[in-house]
């Protein structure tokens, strides 16, 4: 939106359930020129990290929100065009608590006649502090976290605009173990009745102890501290919620990938020269997994209350590690059942590239029905992945290692041969998927991979 000759840059809506975002990096500074659609800043939400393009060409005249700050959707972040002015002063709407003094300023009027009114006047300040509309309205993320932990948002001190309770506020409240101290606010009323001056100071000592427990951690000698990013907080909350929700069980199976290895070597040159795509082992596994999920709808399903939801489609999530291992994101390949091997290889390469270049949108990371994670690229041979809620299963693929294996020739004779072996694990929600069903799923998936032929391309 434009204001005079300036164009405002606002925190974008990054999905229906995303109500706030954190500024991670400004790519342009005040006084620098920028072109329309050129990346202006990077933001992080609990679902995705992405770049925000400039809505207009011009000079960055103001930056209103600094790196590291978390603000609601719709907040003005910067202005393009207009007169260049320092942004630091305007970026401090936090002093909102200052409105508390005005009520005290009104005390002089009623104070002269009666000396008693001043004490009641000191009580009103608490209501304004918790009154702001931001305190009565909380985002869906905050409401969900509060519900899961049995916390009343009204008891959480808000640091957002107008006293609004942010995600950071409620997480800090929970981590400090303060829900159990929620009744403490009742102590102040008892503080007024006792006439003795010694009893009055004793009561305030209780509120002072609470902030002390929420004090930020201090690094010991040889340690360093760094704040959790919005993505890391999102991962932590999502993984913890999954373990609290689903009954996790993991089953494993060994797969002879020798046939796939030979086919991949044959296709690699053709795919790379003709299509610019590398047919990775992950593409083969993903293609076979989608075919197998058609026969096991519960593994591709989910629980909604006491209802079992099955789907006629497979929205396949692929876990992607971000730069320096500082984050993990699971973009989704929608309607993967309609892709052949080449299409699957292309789709995996595309989402991995966009994830690492911060070009994903919230729609790219929602709606998955089943997930594959591939830590085997680093040589690991086994793991127990955590299910991505509300899905019912996640497949782990591990390192392909050549080792001796017993095979049976066409005549039924056994022999020892060097084969390319891979371990696969299926972590499933035992509330919906039983061990026998998981075992049959892995058996059929193994058979598809071992029997892969040229007609399965």
N, C-alpha and C positions, 0 to 999 in steps of 0.2 A: 504494500500500500504506500502511497506517496503522501508526504507532508510538505507542502510548498514545493521546493525544488529537490527535496530529499526523498529517498525511497527507503522505507523501513524494512529491515531484515528481521523476521520473527522466527521463534522456535517452531519448526514444522510439526504437524501431527504425523507421528511415525507409526500409525496403527491404532486400531480401536481401543486397545487396552493400555496404550502408552500415553501417560498424562504429563510426563516431564522428561527432560533430557539434560545431560551434563556437557558443558563446553570442554572439549579435551585439547583443542589447539586452534589458534587463529592463524590462518595461512596468509592473511594480509593484515597490515597495521594501519593506524590512522595516518592519512596523508598519502597512502599508496594507491595507485590506479588499479582498477579491476574491470574486466570485461564481463558482459552479461553471460551467465551460465558457467563462468569460471569458478572453481572451488574457492570459497571464501573462508570456511572454517570446518572443523571436524567436530561431530557430536557423538555422544554415546548414550544409549538407553539400555534398559535391562534385556533388550532383545537383539539389538544390532548396533554396530559402529558404522557411521557413514559420513560422507562429505555433504555439506550444504552449499549449493551453487548460489552465486550472486544473482538477485532478481533484476539487476540493471547494470549498465556500464557507468563508470564515473570514478570518483575518488572516495575512499573510505573516510567519511567525515567524523564519525563517532563509533566507539565500541563501548557498549553499555554493560555488558556482562563479561566478566573476566574468566580466564581458563580455570577449570576446577569447580566453577559454580554450577549448581543444579537449579533449573528454573522450569516453571510450568509451560505447557504448549501455549503458543500465542504471545509469549513474552517478547518484547522488542529487544533484539540482541545488538543491532548496529544500524547505522544509517549510511546510505550511499548518496553522495552529492550534498549540496548545501554548503554552509560554512564549516570549515574544519575547526573542531573544538575539542578540548581535552575531555575524555570520557570518564576518567577516574571519579570526579565528584558525583556524576549522575548515576554511577553504577552502585550507589549505596542506598537502596531503598530499605536496607536492613534496619536502620535506626527507627523503624516504625514504632518500636516500643516507647519512643519519646512522648507519644501522645499521652502517656500516663501523667506527666506533670500538669497538663491543663486542669484535670480535676482538682489538683492541689491549689491551682491558682484561684479557683472559685471559693476556696475556703475562707479567704479574707473577708468576703461579704457576710456570710452567716457567722463568722468567728467573733466579731466585735460584741454583738448582744450576748449570746450565751457561750460559755467556755466549754460546755459539754459537746456541742456539735462536732468539733474537730475529730474526736476519736471515731465516730461513725463514718466521717468522711474518709478516713484512712482505709476503711473496709472496702468501699466501692472499687478502688483500683484493680483488685483481682478480677472482677467481672470483665472490664474492658480487655484485659490481657487475654482472656480466653474467649472473648466475644467475637472478634473479627470474623467476617463471613468465611474466611479461609479455614477457621477452626471448625465450623459446623459442617463444611463440605470437605470431604477427603476423596482422593483419587481412587479408582478401582484397585490399583496396586496396593495402596495403603490399607484400604478396607479389607482386602483379602488377607494381607499379613496380619492385621489386627484380629480378624476372625479366627485364623489358624492358631493364634497364640492366646486367644481369650483376653485381648486387651481392649479397653475402651479408649478410642482415639481422643476423647475429650480430656483424658487424664494425661495425655502426652504433650509436653511443652513444644510448641511449634516455632520453627525458625524461618518459615516461608513468609511470603508477602502477606501482611495482615494477620500474622500469627498462624498461617496455614501449616498443618502437620505434613511434612514431607516424608518420603520413603526413608531418607537418612535419619530423620527424627525418631520414627517408630522402631527402626532396627537398633539404633543406639539405646532406646528405652528398654527394648527386650534384652539386648546383650548385657545391660547393666543389672538385669534381674530386678527391675523396679516394679513389675506388675504386682508383686507381693506387697509392695509398699504403698500401693495405690490408696488404701484407706488413710494414709498419713495426713492428707490435707484436712481431715476432720479435726486434727489437733489444734489448729489456730483458733476455732471458736472457743475451745476450753481455755484458751490463753487469756481471753478478756475477763471472764468472771473472777478468777482469783485476785483478791485485793493485794496480797503481798507482792512487792516488786520482785522478790527472788523467784517466785513461781513463774512469772511471766517470761523472763529470759530463758528459763529451762525449756519451754515449749519450742521456741524458735530454733533451738539447737538441733531438733529432729530434721527439719527441712534442709539445714546446712549439710547434714551427713549424706543426704541423697545425691546432691551434685558431686560430692567427693567421689562416690562410687563410679560416677560416669566420667571421671577425669580421663583424658586421653592417655594411652600407654606411653611409657618412656623407654627409650632404647638403652640397654645396658652397654657396657664397654664391649666393643667389637661387633655390635649390632647396628643395623640401620632400619629405619621405618619408611614405608611408603604407603600412601592411602590406596585402598581398594578402588578399582575403576568401577563404573556403573555396570559394565559387562561382567566383571568378576563377582560383584555382589549378586547380580542376577543368576549367574551360574551356581553360586553357593546356595542361594535360596531355593533354586529349582531342584538341585540335587538333593538337598536336605528334605524338601517336600516330597520328592519321589520316594526316598527311603522310608519316610513316615507314612506314605500312602500305599505303595504296592508291596506284595510279599515276594521279594526277589529270590529267584533260584536260577542257578547257571548250570547248563549241561554242555558238554564238549564232544567233539568228534574229530577224527583224523581223516583227511581227504588226500587221495593220490592225485596231484595236479599235473602229473607228467604229460598227459594228453593235452591239457590246456596250455602247458608251457610250449609244447611243440606247435600248436595252432597259433599261439601268440607270436612266436618267432616268425612264422610264415606270413602273418598278417601285418606285422609291425611296419615293414618297409612300405607296403602298399598303402596302409592307412596314413602314414606320415607324409608320403609323397603326394598322394591324391587328395587327402582331406585335411592334412595338417593336424592329425589327432593321434595320440599314442594309445593303443589298445592295452590299457593296464590290466593287471590281474583283477583289480577291484571291479573293472567293468564286466569281466566275465562272471565274477561272484554276484554282482548286483543283478545282472541279467537272469542268472539262474535262480536267485532269491525271489525275484518278482514272479517268475513262473511257478515256483513252489508255493508262494503265498496264496495263489489262486485256489490251491487245494486245501489250504488251512486258514479259512477266514477268521478264526478266533485269534490266531497269532497276529493277524493284520487288523484286529478289532480293538475295542476298548470297553470299559465299564462306565456307564453313566447312571449313578445311583444303583438301583437293583436291576437295570436293563443292560443287556449285552448288545453292543452296536457292531454290526458287520458292514463291510463296505465292498462295493463292486469295483473299486479303483485302488491303486497302490500309489500313495504319495510318499516317495522314498526319501528319507532324510540321510544325508551324508555328512558325517562329522568332519569338520575342517579345522586344522590348527592354524592360528594366526601367527603373525611375526613374533619371533623370540619366545614362542610358547606362552605369551602373556594372555592368551584367551582362546576359547574354543567356540565355534559357532556351527549350527546344523542347518544349512540351507536345504530346501526341499525340491526334489524333482517331481513335479506334479504329473499324474497319469503316466507313471513309468511303465505301466503294462503295455503301452502302445509303442515302446521303443525297441528296436533291434539292437544288436551289439554295437554297431557304429553309432547309433543314436544315443545309446547309454554312455559310450566313451565321450562323445561330444558334450552331453549334458553334465557329466561329472567334471570335465575340464572347465566348462563355463562357470559353474557355480563356485568351484574352488578358486578360480581367477578373480571373480567378482567379490568373493568373500575377503580375499587377501588385499584387494585394492579398495576396499570399503565402498563398494558399489551396489551392495544388496539393499533391498527395500524390506519393510516389515512383512510384506506378503511373501517374500522369498523364504522366510524362516518360520512360517506358521502353517498349520494344517497337515503336518506329517502324520502318516499312519503306521510307519515302521522305520527303524533307523539302522544304518550300518556304520560302525566305527572301525578304522583301519590302523591300529597301532603297530601292525606287523612290519611296516616299512622301516622301523627302527630295530628290527631283530627280535622283538618280543614274541614268545610262543604261546602265551596264555594270559587271560585276564577275565575280570568279572565286571563288565560295564554296567552303568546305572541306567535304568529305563528312563526315556524322556516322556514325562506325563503329557497327555493321558494315554499314551500308547501302551501296548501289552508286551512288546518284545524289542530287543536290540541285538543285532548280530555283530560279533567281534571277529575280525579276520587277522590272521597272524602270519609270521614270517614263513616263507617257503624255503625249506631246507632239504638238501639232497641227503638221503640216508638209506641204509639197507632195508628192504621190505620184502615180505613174502608174497609172491604172486602165484597165480595158478594159470598154467598154459591151457590152450584149447583142448588138450587131451586129459586135463584134470590133474596133471602132475604139478607139484609145488616146487618153486625155485626161489632163490634169493636174488633180488635185483636192486640196482640203485635207482630210487624213485624220488621225484620232487614232491615232498609232503608238506601239507599245511594243516594247522589246527583251526577249527572254527568253534566259536562258543555262541550259545543262545541264552541270553538272560531273559527270563520271562516272568510275568506276573502270575504267581501261583493261585491267585484268587480266580483267575479265568482259565489259564493254561495249565494242564496237568503235566507231570513228568513224561507220561507215555506219549502224549500228543507232541510234546517238544522233541522227544526222541524220534518219532516218526518224521517230523518235519526235517530234522537234521539228516536222517537217513536218506530221505528223498532228495534233499539238496545235494548231498554228497554224490548220489547216483547220477544226478544231472551233470555235475561237473566232471565226473570220471568218464561218463559216456558221451561227452560233448563231441559233436561231429560237424562237418562243414555245412550241413543243412541248418545248423542252429545259429549261424551268423546273424 
